[in-house]
Amino acid sequence: MIQVCLNGQRGTGDSTAVPMSPEAMAESAARAVAAGAADVHVHPKTPCGDDSMSPRVVAAVVTAVRDAVDVPVGVTTGAWAEPDPARRVERVRSWTVLPDHASVNWDEAGAEELAAALMARGVGVEAGIRSGTDGARRFLASPLAPRVVRVLAEVTDPDPATAGATARSLLAELGTAHGIPVLLHGEDGGAWPVLRLALRLGLDTRVGLEDTLFLPDGRPADSNSQLVAAARTP
């Protein structure tokens, strides 16, 4: 399974290809799914371009993307979108339109409470386990771990020469991860090496403008669909 990550914390200052409005996110998602993506991860944004967990912003984005694709749609709950852990839980409880799943970074403060609030509303939880953090240890000890829909093994090492080794180390930390499916992905310079490793290992993976702005040959990517197509090319 290849998930498309449409935008992340990036904006048009990073690339004009990054979708910012609900309409642009929906169009980008539709094209990426047509190119082979089977799941969508998106960062809802305010008109100013900031990531947001506000019920109004989340509703607009999830509705627009869901109307454009027939695959699961997930959103971020990263601390940068709402720094106060208690406020993040309040945001989830106030959502009027629910995504299919939401990522929770297990190394962030309040991850357990946030995951529990999502599960209580019937929203699937993707457990974000970032390399270089204590996320794996905390996740494996959590009573909620067996209930997440997948583990996002996130390799934050941007060096293409070492990202693969960092990925293998992270996978070793996770072990069997309670038998939960693992989606392995990298970022920036590590995105393509880690994606290729994930495919070799038979793991789910993801690609999109959140993780990389460049194609495997180093050319700037024109769209999320172009990145998905490149990921599916042998």
C-alpha positions as a Markdown table, in Angstrom:
| # | Residue | x | y | z |
|---|---|---|---|---|
| 1 | Met | 0.0 | 0.0 | 0.0 |
| 2 | Ile | 1.3 | 3.5 | -0.9 |
| 3 | Gln | -0.1 | 6.4 | 1.1 |
| 4 | Val | 0.1 | 9.9 | -0.4 |
| 5 | Cys | 1.1 | 12.6 | 2.0 |
| 6 | Leu | -0.1 | 15.7 | 0.3 |
| 7 | Asn | 1.5 | 18.7 | 1.9 |
| 8 | Gly | 2.8 | 18.3 | 5.5 |
| 9 | Gln | 4.1 | 21.5 | 7.1 |
| 10 | Arg | 5.2 | 22.8 | 3.8 |
| 11 | Gly | 3.8 | 25.8 | 1.9 |
| 12 | Thr | 4.0 | 27.5 | -1.4 |
| 13 | Gly | 7.3 | 29.0 | -0.3 |
| 14 | Asp | 8.7 | 25.5 | -0.5 |
| 15 | Ser | 7.1 | 24.6 | -3.8 |
| 16 | Thr | 4.2 | 26.0 | -5.8 |
| 17 | Ala | 3.1 | 22.3 | -6.2 |
| 18 | Val | 2.1 | 22.1 | -2.5 |
| 19 | Pro | -1.7 | 22.1 | -2.2 |
| 20 | Met | -2.9 | 24.6 | 0.4 |
| 21 | Ser | -6.7 | 25.1 | 0.0 |
| 22 | Pro | -9.3 | 22.3 | 0.4 |
| 23 | Glu | -10.0 | 22.4 | -3.3 |
| 24 | Ala | -6.3 | 22.1 | -4.2 |
| 25 | Met | -5.9 | 19.2 | -1.7 |
| 26 | Ala | -8.9 | 17.4 | -3.2 |
| 27 | Glu | -7.6 | 17.8 | -6.7 |
| 28 | Ser | -4.1 | 16.7 | -5.7 |
| 29 | Ala | -5.5 | 13.7 | -3.8 |
| 30 | Ala | -7.7 | 12.6 | -6.8 |
| 31 | Arg | -4.7 | 12.6 | -9.1 |
| 32 | Ala | -2.5 | 10.8 | -6.7 |
| 33 | Val | -5.1 | 8.1 | -6.2 |
| 34 | Ala | -5.5 | 7.8 | -9.9 |
| 35 | Ala | -1.7 | 7.3 | -10.0 |
| 36 | Gly | -1.9 | 4.4 | -7.5 |
| 37 | Ala | -2.1 | 5.8 | -4.0 |
| 38 | Ala | -4.5 | 3.8 | -1.8 |
| 39 | Asp | -4.7 | 6.2 | 1.2 |
| 40 | Val | -4.4 | 9.9 | 1.8 |
| 41 | His | -2.7 | 11.8 | 4.6 |
| 42 | Val | -3.2 | 15.5 | 4.7 |
| 43 | His | -2.5 | 18.6 | 6.9 |
| 44 | Pro | -5.6 | 20.8 | 7.0 |
| 45 | Lys | -4.5 | 24.4 | 6.8 |
| 46 | Thr | -5.9 | 27.8 | 7.6 |
| 47 | Pro | -6.2 | 30.5 | 4.9 |
| 48 | Cys | -2.9 | 31.8 | 6.2 |
| 49 | Gly | -1.2 | 28.4 | 5.5 |
| 50 | Asp | -0.9 | 27.2 | 9.1 |
| 51 | Asp | -1.6 | 23.6 | 10.0 |
| 52 | Ser | -4.8 | 23.4 | 12.1 |
| 53 | Met | -6.9 | 21.0 | 14.1 |
| 54 | Ser | -9.9 | 23.4 | 14.2 |
| 55 | Pro | -13.2 | 21.7 | 13.5 |
| 56 | Arg | -14.1 | 24.1 | 10.8 |
| 57 | Val | -10.8 | 23.7 | 9.0 |
| 58 | Val | -10.7 | 19.9 | 9.4 |
| 59 | Ala | -14.3 | 19.6 | 8.2 |
| 60 | Ala | -13.7 | 21.6 | 5.0 |
| 61 | Val | -10.6 | 19.6 | 4.1 |
| 62 | Val | -11.8 | 16.2 | 4.9 |
| 63 | Thr | -15.1 | 16.8 | 3.1 |
| 64 | Ala | -13.4 | 18.1 | 0.0 |
| 65 | Val | -10.9 | 15.3 | -0.2 |
| 66 | Arg | -13.4 | 12.6 | 0.6 |
| 67 | Asp | -15.7 | 13.9 | -2.1 |
| 68 | Ala | -12.8 | 13.5 | -4.6 |
| 69 | Val | -11.5 | 10.1 | -3.7 |
| 70 | Asp | -12.8 | 6.7 | -2.6 |
| 71 | Val | -10.0 | 5.7 | -0.2 |
| 72 | Pro | -9.4 | 6.4 | 3.5 |
| 73 | Val | -8.5 | 10.0 | 4.4 |
| 74 | Gly | -6.4 | 10.9 | 7.4 |
| 75 | Val | -5.2 | 14.1 | 9.1 |
| 76 | Thr | -2.3 | 15.2 | 11.3 |
| 77 | Thr | -2.6 | 15.9 | 15.0 |
| 78 | Gly | 1.0 | 17.1 | 15.4 |
| 79 | Ala | 1.9 | 19.3 | 18.3 |
| 80 | Trp | 2.8 | 22.2 | 15.9 |
| 81 | Ala | -0.8 | 22.4 | 14.8 |
| 82 | Glu | -2.0 | 22.8 | 18.5 |
| 83 | Pro | 0.9 | 23.0 | 21.1 |
| 84 | Asp | -1.3 | 22.5 | 24.2 |
| 85 | Pro | -1.9 | 18.7 | 24.7 |
| 86 | Ala | -5.3 | 19.3 | 26.5 |
| 87 | Arg | -6.4 | 21.6 | 23.7 |
| 88 | Arg | -5.6 | 18.9 | 21.1 |
| 89 | Val | -7.9 | 16.5 | 22.9 |
| 90 | Glu | -10.6 | 19.3 | 23.0 |
| 91 | Arg | -10.2 | 19.8 | 19.3 |
| 92 | Val | -10.7 | 16.2 | 18.5 |
| 93 | Arg | -13.8 | 16.1 | 20.6 |
| 94 | Ser | -15.2 | 19.1 | 18.8 |
| 95 | Trp | -14.7 | 17.8 | 15.2 |
| 96 | Thr | -17.9 | 17.8 | 13.2 |
| 97 | Val | -16.6 | 15.8 | 10.3 |
| 98 | Leu | -14.4 | 12.8 | 11.2 |
| 99 | Pro | -11.5 | 11.6 | 9.2 |
| 100 | Asp | -11.0 | 7.9 | 8.7 |
| 101 | His | -7.7 | 8.0 | 10.7 |
| 102 | Ala | -5.4 | 10.5 | 12.3 |
| 103 | Ser | -1.6 | 10.3 | 13.1 |
| 104 | Val | -0.5 | 10.6 | 16.7 |
| 105 | Asn | 3.2 | 11.2 | 17.3 |
| 106 | Trp | 3.9 | 8.9 | 20.3 |
| 107 | Asp | 6.9 | 10.9 | 21.4 |
| 108 | Glu | 4.8 | 14.1 | 21.9 |
| 109 | Ala | 3.3 | 15.0 | 25.3 |
| 110 | Gly | -0.3 | 13.8 | 25.7 |
| 111 | Ala | -0.1 | 11.1 | 23.0 |
| 112 | Glu | -2.0 | 8.6 | 25.0 |
| 113 | Glu | -4.9 | 10.9 | 25.9 |
| 114 | Leu | -5.1 | 12.1 | 22.3 |
| 115 | Ala | -5.1 | 8.6 | 20.9 |
| 116 | Ala | -7.8 | 7.6 | 23.4 |
| 117 | Ala | -10.0 | 10.6 | 22.4 |
| 118 | Leu | -9.7 | 9.6 | 18.7 |
| 119 | Met | -10.5 | 6.0 | 19.4 |
| 120 | Ala | -13.5 | 7.0 | 21.5 |
| 121 | Arg | -14.9 | 8.9 | 18.4 |
| 122 | Gly | -14.3 | 6.0 | 16.1 |
| 123 | Val | -11.3 | 7.5 | 14.3 |
| 124 | Gly | -8.4 | 5.1 | 13.5 |
| 125 | Val | -5.1 | 6.0 | 15.0 |
| 126 | Glu | -1.8 | 5.9 | 13.1 |
| 127 | Ala | 1.0 | 5.7 | 15.7 |
| 128 | Gly | 3.8 | 7.9 | 14.5 |
| 129 | Ile | 7.1 | 6.5 | 15.8 |
| 130 | Arg | 9.9 | 8.8 | 14.8 |
| 131 | Ser | 13.6 | 7.8 | 14.7 |
| 132 | Gly | 15.8 | 9.4 | 17.3 |
| 133 | Thr | 13.0 | 9.6 | 19.9 |
| 134 | Asp | 11.7 | 7.4 | 22.7 |
| 135 | Gly | 8.4 | 6.9 | 20.7 |
| 136 | Ala | 9.0 | 3.2 | 20.1 |
| 137 | Arg | 9.6 | 2.4 | 23.8 |
| 138 | Arg | 6.5 | 4.5 | 24.8 |
| 139 | Phe | 4.3 | 2.9 | 22.2 |
| 140 | Leu | 5.3 | -0.7 | 22.9 |
| 141 | Ala | 4.4 | -0.1 | 26.6 |
| 142 | Ser | 1.1 | 1.5 | 25.8 |
| 143 | Pro | -2.2 | -0.4 | 26.5 |
| 144 | Leu | -3.6 | 1.4 | 23.4 |
| 145 | Ala | -0.9 | 0.0 | 21.1 |
| 146 | Pro | -2.8 | -3.1 | 20.0 |
| 147 | Arg | -5.8 | -0.9 | 18.9 |
| 148 | Val | -4.0 | 1.4 | 16.4 |
| 149 | Val | -4.7 | 0.8 | 12.7 |
| 150 | Arg | -1.0 | 1.1 | 11.7 |
| 151 | Val | 2.4 | 2.2 | 12.9 |
| 152 | Leu | 4.0 | 5.0 | 10.9 |
| 153 | Ala | 7.8 | 4.3 | 11.3 |
| 154 | Glu | 9.1 | 7.7 | 10.4 |
| 155 | Val | 12.8 | 7.9 | 9.5 |
| 156 | Thr | 13.9 | 11.5 | 10.2 |
| 157 | Asp | 17.5 | 11.0 | 9.0 |
| 158 | Pro | 17.8 | 13.1 | 5.8 |
| 159 | Asp | 21.1 | 11.6 | 4.7 |
| 160 | Pro | 20.6 | 9.2 | 1.8 |
| 161 | Ala | 23.8 | 7.4 | 2.8 |
| 162 | Thr | 22.6 | 6.5 | 6.3 |
| 163 | Ala | 18.8 | 6.7 | 6.2 |
| 164 | Gly | 18.4 | 3.0 | 5.3 |
| 165 | Ala | 20.5 | 1.9 | 8.3 |
| 166 | Thr | 18.5 | 4.3 | 10.5 |
| 167 | Ala | 15.3 | 2.7 | 9.2 |
| 168 | Arg | 16.5 | -0.8 | 10.0 |
| 169 | Ser | 17.4 | 0.3 | 13.5 |
| 170 | Leu | 13.9 | 1.8 | 14.0 |
| 171 | Leu | 12.3 | -1.4 | 12.8 |
| 172 | Ala | 14.4 | -3.4 | 15.2 |
| 173 | Glu | 13.2 | -1.1 | 18.0 |
| 174 | Leu | 9.6 | -1.8 | 17.1 |
| 175 | Gly | 10.1 | -5.5 | 16.9 |
| 176 | Thr | 6.7 | -7.2 | 16.1 |
| 177 | Ala | 4.9 | -4.0 | 17.1 |
| 178 | His | 2.0 | -6.0 | 18.5 |
| 179 | Gly | 1.4 | -7.4 | 15.1 |
| 180 | Ile | 0.2 | -4.0 | 13.8 |
| 181 | Pro | 0.9 | -3.2 | 10.1 |
| 182 | Val | 3.9 | -1.0 | 9.7 |
| 183 | Leu | 4.2 | 1.9 | 7.2 |
| 184 | Leu | 7.8 | 2.8 | 6.7 |
| 185 | His | 8.8 | 6.1 | 5.2 |
| 186 | Gly | 11.6 | 8.7 | 5.2 |
| 187 | Glu | 12.0 | 12.4 | 4.7 |
| 188 | Asp | 13.9 | 14.7 | 2.4 |
| 189 | Gly | 17.1 | 13.1 | 1.3 |
| 190 | Gly | 16.1 | 9.9 | 3.0 |
| 191 | Ala | 12.7 | 9.6 | 1.4 |
| 192 | Trp | 13.6 | 7.5 | -1.6 |
| 193 | Pro | 16.2 | 5.2 | 0.0 |
| 194 | Val | 13.7 | 4.4 | 2.8 |
| 195 | Leu | 10.8 | 4.0 | 0.3 |
| 196 | Arg | 12.8 | 1.5 | -1.7 |
| 197 | Leu | 13.7 | -0.4 | 1.5 |
| 198 | Ala | 10.1 | -0.5 | 2.5 |
| 199 | Leu | 9.1 | -2.0 | -0.8 |
| 200 | Arg | 11.9 | -4.6 | -0.6 |
| 201 | Leu | 10.7 | -5.6 | 2.8 |
| 202 | Gly | 7.1 | -5.8 | 1.7 |
| 203 | Leu | 6.0 | -3.0 | 4.0 |
| 204 | Asp | 3.5 | -0.3 | 3.4 |
| 205 | Thr | 5.1 | 3.1 | 2.6 |
| 206 | Arg | 4.2 | 6.6 | 1.6 |
| 207 | Val | 5.3 | 9.4 | -0.7 |
| 208 | Gly | 4.3 | 13.0 | -1.4 |
| 209 | Leu | 5.3 | 16.6 | -1.1 |
| 210 | Glu | 5.3 | 16.4 | 2.7 |
| 211 | Asp | 8.2 | 13.9 | 2.6 |
| 212 | Thr | 10.1 | 15.1 | -0.5 |
| 213 | Leu | 10.0 | 17.8 | -3.1 |
| 214 | Phe | 12.1 | 15.8 | -5.6 |
| 215 | Leu | 11.9 | 12.9 | -7.9 |
| 216 | Pro | 14.4 | 10.0 | -7.6 |
| 217 | Asp | 16.6 | 11.6 | -10.3 |
| 218 | Gly | 16.8 | 14.8 | -8.4 |
| 219 | Arg | 14.3 | 16.9 | -10.5 |
| 220 | Pro | 11.7 | 18.9 | -8.6 |
| 221 | Ala | 8.4 | 17.2 | -8.5 |
| 222 | Asp | 5.5 | 18.9 | -10.3 |
| 223 | Ser | 2.8 | 17.1 | -8.2 |
| 224 | Asn | 2.0 | 14.5 | -5.7 |
| 225 | Ser | 0.7 | 12.2 | -8.5 |
| 226 | Gln | 4.1 | 12.4 | -10.2 |
| 227 | Leu | 5.8 | 11.2 | -6.9 |
| 228 | Val | 3.3 | 8.4 | -6.5 |
| 229 | Ala | 3.9 | 7.3 | -10.1 |
| 230 | Ala | 7.6 | 7.3 | -9.5 |
| 231 | Ala | 7.2 | 5.2 | -6.4 |
| 232 | Arg | 5.3 | 2.6 | -8.4 |
| 233 | Thr | 7.9 | 2.4 | -11.1 |
| 234 | Pro | 10.2 | -0.6 | -10.7 |
